[in-house]
């Protein structure tokens, strides 16, 4: 496990599937910072003071990719 092994200060976990795992592990390692993307940590429970959540709109990236493809196509 990255939090226990090695000198890592920041642990990045992706997808909503990791939310429960991070909520369980983060309180055990209060000096580490956890980044959870594509979901929001359960801040209301008080367990995730060292967890940062990142959410993004995947539809925005798809729109931009389509727009650029339309501009470069003939």
C-alpha positions in Angstrom: 0.0 0.0 0.0 1.4 3.4 -1.0 0.5 5.1 2.3 2.4 2.6 4.4 5.3 1.9 2.0 7.8 4.5 1.0 8.3 8.2 1.5 5.2 9.3 -0.4 3.6 12.5 0.8 0.8 12.5 -1.7 -1.3 9.6 -2.9 -3.6 9.9 -5.9 -6.5 7.6 -6.3 -8.8 7.7 -9.3 -12.5 6.8 -9.8 -15.4 6.6 -7.5 -14.5 3.0 -6.7 -11.7 4.2 -4.5 -13.8 6.5 -2.3 -14.6 3.9 0.4 -11.0 2.7 0.5 -9.6 6.3 0.8 -12.2 7.1 3.6 -10.9 4.1 5.5 -7.2 4.6 5.0 -6.8 8.4 5.1 -7.5 8.8 8.9 -4.8 6.2 9.6 -2.2 8.4 7.9 -3.0 12.0 8.9 0.4 13.4 7.6 -0.2 12.1 4.1 -2.4 13.9 1.5 -4.8 11.9 -0.6 -6.2 13.2 -3.9 -9.4 11.5 -5.0 -10.5 12.4 -8.5 -13.8 11.8 -10.2 -15.7 11.7 -6.9 -16.2 13.6 -3.6 -15.0 12.3 -0.3 -17.4 12.0 2.6 -16.4 15.2 4.3 -19.6 15.3 6.4 -18.4 12.2 8.4 -15.2 14.0 9.5 -13.0 11.2 8.3 -11.4 12.9 5.3 -9.5 16.0 6.5 -6.5 15.1 4.5 -8.4 14.2 1.3 -8.8 16.5 -1.6 -11.5 15.8 -4.1 -11.4 16.7 -7.8 -14.4 16.4 -10.1 -14.4 17.4 -13.7 -16.9 17.4 -16.5 -16.1 14.7 -19.0 -18.6 16.1 -21.4 -16.5 19.3 -21.7 -13.5 17.3 -22.9 -15.7 15.5 -25.5 -17.1 18.7 -26.7 -13.7 20.3 -27.2 -12.3 17.2 -28.9 -15.3 17.3 -31.3 -14.9 21.0 -32.0 -11.2 20.6 -32.8 -11.9 17.5 -35.0 -14.4 19.6 -36.9 -11.9 22.4 -37.4 -9.1 20.2 -38.7 -11.2 17.9 -40.9 -11.8 18.6 -44.6 
